[in-house]
């Protein structure tokens, strides 16, 4: 269910959509491909404070599930989740 649809509440995508860092308010929930790029380009260079835990992505697996990415010092993993608490990492296009 997209964030513009009636009845959409309390999702990672919505949290990113309403997020503002005080300067920018055009944030979005990245795909799992974008999460990997962020990790490779930020974390590997000492930026971003990535948690060793699961992060929601906007990449849908089914109508009710999305893929999450786990960043770990020994490797990265992708799995499918429906409802659970995961980290949310907002992104901006610039």
Secondary structure, 3 states (H helix, E strand, C coil): CCCCCCCCCCCHHHHHHHCCCCCCCCCEECCHHHHHHHHHHCHHHCCCCCCCCEEEEEEECCCCCEEEEEEECCEEEEEEECCCCCECCEECCC
